[in-house]
Amino acid sequence: MITGYVIGESLRPGAVFEPRGLRLRKVSRVEIGGASDAQPPVWTLVEWETDSEDVGALAEALAEALEPELGWYADFTAGDERVVVFAGKVFRYRRGDGAGRAEAVQYGRSVGTPGHQLDWEE
């Protein structure tokens, strides 16, 4: 099973994220104390899951749907793999792989993601 989330505000206008077999787990709104000046102070978290094993297609669907501004990203787990997705860029590595994580974090910083937001769980 693949589980993950996407921040509603991170989707570009007109984007549709609807991979086959996606199921909604939960939608919640949270105040973000560490939002950058350009980010909204309240985010909509959309948690999802799927039984699909097509990690690549799922990651590409997210990469196409994410807004390229402000360094938005989404992440999910597939077995022992961590997948971190930015607009147009996908990072896949085994959970616990420090070098793989560091590469994704470095990219996030390069596209404007605030450092304290590059905090996905392993």
C-alpha positions, 0 to 999 in steps of 0.5 A: 500500500502507498500512503501520502498526502498533498497540500491543497494549496500546493496544487497549481491552478487547473491541476487535477491529481486523480491517479487510478485507485486513489482513496481519500483518507482524511482532509484537514485544515491546519495553521502553519506557524512557519509558513513563508511570507509568500505562503498562505498561513492555513494549509489543507492537508489531503491524506490519501492511499492506494493499492497501486504498485505503480510508484512512478506513475503516481509520482509523475502525476504529482510532479505535473500537478504541483505548483512550481512556485514557492518550492512546494513538494509532496511525499509518500512511502511505498514499502521501504521507499521514500518518494519526494516530489517537487513540480517536475522533479521526483526523488526516490530513495530507500528510507534511511538513505542519508545521501538520497534524503540530502539530495532531495533536501538540497533540491528543495532549498534550491527551489525555495522551500524553507529549510524547516519545511523539508522535514518529511518523516523517514 
